[in-house]
Amino acid sequence: MSRITLPRLSAAVAAAATAVVLTAVPAAAHTEVEADKAQALAENVTLSFHAEAESDASGIKEVRVVLPEGIAPTDVTYAKGPAGWKFTASKDGYSVGGKELKTGVSAEYSVVVRQLPDAEEVAFKTLQTYGDGHVDRWIELDENGENPAPTLKLKAAAPGAKPVAPSASVDESPSPADPTPTTEETTPAASPQTAATAEEDDGGLSAGAWTGIGAGILVAAAAVVFAVRRRGGAGE
């Protein structure tokens, strides 16, 4: 009769536990990006995005992308996507969207980039908005994170490749899907009265305050004179 040693039993238990975990946990949904020319400084590159649907209650209606450094919004043009969807450039990227897709249907679209930057990899932070308002945020730069941004690894630039001249900037405001309002958007402007009060606090007392203090001193002085005269009359 063969004997099972403790080390062998422990290894068997660990292997079984690992197998159960791997089969029980489904693969995490995410957004991916591919390129027909994944090379630094490559020109007229087609980027294809696959935004996987995660919601069981609603379909994707918009995908917003924050472009990495080195790619201007004006250097990106729309190639193709879901029927009826439109492309809109913003100050820091772009968005594609339109009629809500069917629940469970992933959003697939492609854009053409004028030139990729001279980098080892580029990340495209992505926000997926569903018809019910839910937003999936694929914005983490750590590829091992829970919500990694779609990242494209690039080969070294070809010999002699040079950056093209930069394009003009976009004057459009960011898409409403932007999850991070600026301080100016969240802080109300001070009223004229509040501003005046702040000025007085910073620069000393106001003229009205000094007038009140002066009146108080005069009243106190009058009271003292009256008291002195009253005592003098009583002594006589």
C-alpha positions in Angstrom: 0.0 0.0 0.0 1.5 3.3 -1.1 1.8 6.2 1.3 1.0 9.8 0.5 3.4 12.1 2.2 2.3 15.5 3.6 4.3 17.6 0.9 2.6 15.6 -1.9 -0.8 16.1 -0.3 -0.3 19.8 0.1 0.8 20.2 -3.5 -2.3 18.3 -4.7 -4.6 20.5 -2.6 -3.0 23.7 -3.9 -3.2 22.6 -7.5 -6.9 21.7 -7.1 -7.7 25.0 -5.4 -6.0 26.9 -8.2 -8.0 25.0 -10.9 -11.2 25.8 -9.1 -10.4 29.5 -8.8 -9.4 29.8 -12.5 -12.5 28.1 -13.7 -14.9 29.9 -11.3 -13.7 33.5 -12.1 -14.7 34.7 -15.6 -12.2 36.8 -17.7 -12.6 40.5 -17.0 -14.1 42.5 -19.7 -12.0 45.4 -21.1 -11.3 47.6 -24.1 -8.6 46.8 -26.5 -6.7 48.6 -29.3 -4.8 47.3 -32.3 -2.9 49.1 -35.1 -2.0 48.2 -38.7 1.4 49.8 -38.1 2.4 49.7 -34.4 5.7 51.6 -34.8 6.9 54.8 -33.3 6.6 57.8 -35.7 4.6 55.7 -38.2 2.2 57.9 -40.3 -1.4 57.4 -41.3 -2.0 54.6 -38.8 -5.4 52.9 -38.4 -6.3 52.2 -34.8 -9.0 49.6 -34.2 -10.8 49.7 -30.8 -13.0 47.0 -29.3 -15.0 48.2 -26.3 -16.5 45.1 -24.7 -20.1 45.4 -23.3 -20.4 44.7 -19.6 -23.9 45.8 -18.7 -26.8 43.3 -18.7 -29.4 46.1 -18.5 -28.3 48.6 -21.2 -26.3 49.0 -24.4 -23.3 51.2 -25.1 -24.1 54.6 -26.6 -20.8 56.5 -26.5 -17.1 55.8 -26.2 -14.9 58.7 -25.1 -11.1 58.6 -25.4 -8.4 60.7 -23.9 -5.5 60.8 -26.3 -1.9 60.1 -25.1 0.8 62.8 -25.2 2.1 63.2 -28.8 -1.3 62.7 -30.5 -3.4 65.9 -31.1 -7.2 65.6 -31.5 -6.9 67.3 -34.9 -4.6 64.5 -36.0 -7.3 61.9 -35.6 -10.0 61.2 -38.2 -12.9 58.8 -38.0 -12.7 55.7 -40.2 -15.7 53.5 -39.4 -17.9 52.4 -36.5 -21.5 51.4 -35.6 -24.2 52.5 -37.9 -25.3 56.1 -37.2 -22.4 56.9 -34.8 -20.6 60.1 -35.2 -17.1 61.3 -34.3 -16.5 64.5 -32.2 -13.1 66.0 -31.3 -12.5 67.6 -28.0 -9.6 69.4 -26.3 -8.0 66.2 -25.0 -9.3 63.6 -27.3 -12.5 62.6 -29.0 -15.7 60.7 -28.6 -17.7 58.4 -30.9 -21.4 57.7 -30.2 -24.9 57.7 -31.3 -27.9 55.4 -31.1 -27.6 52.9 -28.1 -26.4 49.5 -29.2 -28.2 46.4 -28.2 -27.5 45.1 -24.7 -24.5 42.8 -24.7 -23.1 44.1 -28.1 -19.6 45.4 -28.0 -18.7 48.7 -29.6 -16.1 48.4 -32.4 -14.8 51.3 -34.4 -11.6 52.6 -36.0 -9.8 55.9 -36.4 -6.8 57.1 -38.5 -3.9 58.8 -36.7 -1.7 61.2 -38.6 1.4 60.0 -36.8 2.2 58.0 -33.7 4.5 59.6 -31.1 8.1 58.5 -30.5 7.4 56.3 -27.6 7.6 52.6 -26.5 3.8 52.5 -25.8 0.7 54.7 -25.8 -2.3 54.4 -23.6 -5.8 55.5 -24.6 -7.9 56.2 -21.5 -11.4 55.2 -22.3 -14.9 55.9 -20.9 -17.8 53.7 -22.1 -21.2 55.2 -21.4 -24.4 53.1 -21.5 -28.0 54.1 -22.2 -28.9 54.0 -18.5 -26.0 56.4 -17.7 -23.6 53.8 -16.3 -20.0 54.5 -17.2 -17.1 51.9 -17.5 -13.8 53.7 -16.8 -10.8 52.0 -18.5 -8.3 54.6 -17.3 -5.6 52.8 -15.3 -2.1 53.0 -16.7 -1.1 49.7 -14.9 -2.0 46.9 -17.3 -2.4 44.6 -14.3 -5.0 46.9 -12.7 -8.7 46.3 -12.4 -9.6 48.8 -15.1 -6.5 49.1 -17.4 -6.6 51.6 -20.3 -6.2 50.1 -23.7 -2.4 50.3 -24.5 -0.5 49.9 -27.7 3.1 48.8 -27.6 5.2 50.3 -30.3 8.3 49.1 -32.2 11.3 51.4 -32.5 11.0 54.1 -35.1 12.2 53.4 -38.6 15.7 54.8 -39.6 15.2 58.4 -40.7 11.7 58.8 -39.4 11.0 62.3 -38.1 8.0 63.9 -36.3 5.7 65.8 -38.6 4.7 69.4 -37.9 2.1 69.8 -35.1 -1.5 70.4 -36.0 -3.7 73.3 -34.8 -5.5 72.8 -31.5 -9.2 72.1 -31.0 -11.3 74.9 -29.4 -14.2 72.6 -28.6 -15.1 71.9 -24.9 -14.6 68.5 -23.5 -17.4 66.0 -23.8 -20.0 66.0 -21.0 -18.9 62.4 -20.3 -15.7 63.8 -18.8 -15.8 62.5 -15.2 -13.5 65.0 -13.7 -14.9 68.6 -13.5 -12.4 71.4 -13.1 -12.2 73.5 -10.0 -13.7 76.4 -11.9 -16.8 74.3 -12.7 -17.4 73.1 -9.2 -16.6 76.4 -7.3 -19.3 79.1 -7.5 -18.3 82.7 -8.2 -18.2 85.0 -5.2 -20.9 87.6 -4.9 -20.0 91.4 -4.9 -20.8 91.5 -1.1 -18.6 88.5 -0.4 -15.8 90.0 -2.4 -16.1 93.3 -0.5 -16.0 91.4 2.8 -12.9 89.5 1.7 -11.2 92.8 0.7 -11.9 94.3 4.1 -10.5 91.2 5.9 -7.4 91.3 3.8 -6.7 95.1 3.9 -8.0 96.1 7.4 -11.2 97.6 8.7 -13.6 99.4 6.3 -14.6 103.1 6.6 -18.0 102.1 8.1 -16.2 100.1 10.8 -14.0 103.0 11.7 -17.0 105.4 11.8 -18.7 103.1 14.3 -15.7 102.9 16.5 -15.4 106.7 16.5 -19.0 107.1 17.5 -18.6 104.6 20.3 -15.6 106.5 21.7 -17.6 109.8 21.7 -20.5 108.2 23.5 -18.2 106.8 26.2 -16.4 110.1 26.6 -19.8 111.9 27.0 -20.8 109.4 29.6 -17.6 110.0 31.7 -18.1 113.8 31.5 -21.7 113.4 32.7 -20.7 111.2 35.6 -17.9 113.6 36.7 -20.3 116.6 36.6 -22.9 114.7 38.6 -20.5 113.8 41.3 -19.3 117.4 41.5 -22.9 118.7 41.9 -23.6 116.2 44.6 -20.4 117.3 46.6 -21.5 120.9 46.6 
